[in-house]
Amino acid sequence: MSKHFLALVLAVGAATSVQAGDIDGLARTCNNCHGVNGVSAGPSMPSIGGLSEAYLKNIMMEWKSGARASATMTRLIKGYSDDQIADLAKYFGSKTWAPVVQKTSADVLKKGKDVTERCETCHGDTGSKPDDELTPKLNGQWAKYLELELMKYRDDGFKMVHKKMSKNARKMDEADVATSAAFFGAQSK
């Protein structure tokens, strides 16, 4: 049995046994993948603690409705009520964002600054200052995760809701995807 499948089974089982209103118990089901307080041990699993409550609720509702695709989250989130989703978003949104700063070369940082210029309008110049509550922080997010998400946005066949993000991701050269992900992953602030 694969490690990811076992984590999925444990999370679903735990989620169904958690009593309504037990947000700590419900949030513990997320720790298997997203880490304690939503700080992931990475590299392909995002940190979620400290992202805005509005963003977290929105993305979970997109998965639940099927508007947005995710191999794992679409299946998991369908078992949660709208109230549980709201409680989880509030819980993880109340945590402090803890960037997991990853090292990269000076060349990648320089080139990353150039290739992420169009990202600045929504995420800020280092990914730490989103322009609204529905836009996630990128600074110190796992670079591998960011790269995987950008590739989803570039794929016409993958369900991703945010049209502006899809358009901008598709304008990037494929070689710049990893560079931009490494740039944001290396940002502390």
C-alpha positions, 0 to 999 in steps of 0.5 A: 500500500503506497504511503499517499494512499494510506494517508488518504485512507487515514484522513478520510477515516479520521474526518468521518469520525470527527464530531461537528465543532471539533475543529482541532480534531478535524484540522489534525486530519490535514496534518498528514499532508500539510503538516502541523499548523499547516506548515508542510514538510514539502516538497510537493505538498503546500503549506496552508497555515497562514493563507487567507481564510477566504482563499482557503475556503474558496479553493476547498469549495472549488474542489468540492463542487468539481470546478477545480481539479485535484487528484487528492483534494477533490476526493477528500473534500467531498466528505466535508460539510460546508460548515466544516470547510468554513471551520478549516479555512478559519482555523488555518487562516488564523495561523501565522504564515511560515515561509519555508525558504529554499536555497537557490542560486543567484542566477536563478534569483536574477532570472526569476525576478525577470520572469515573475514580473507579470506575477507581481500584480496579484502576488506582490514582487516576492509573493508575500503581498497578495492584492486580495484575500482570494490570492495566495501567498507564494513566498517560501511556498515549496518550489516543487509544489509551485512548479506543479501548480503552474504546469496545471495552469498551463494545461488546457485539459486540467480544470483550473478556475482562475482564467487570468492565472491560466493565461499568464502561466501559458505566456511563460516559456516552459523553462521559466516555470521552474525558475519562477517557482524557485524564485518564489520558494526562495523568498522569506518576505 
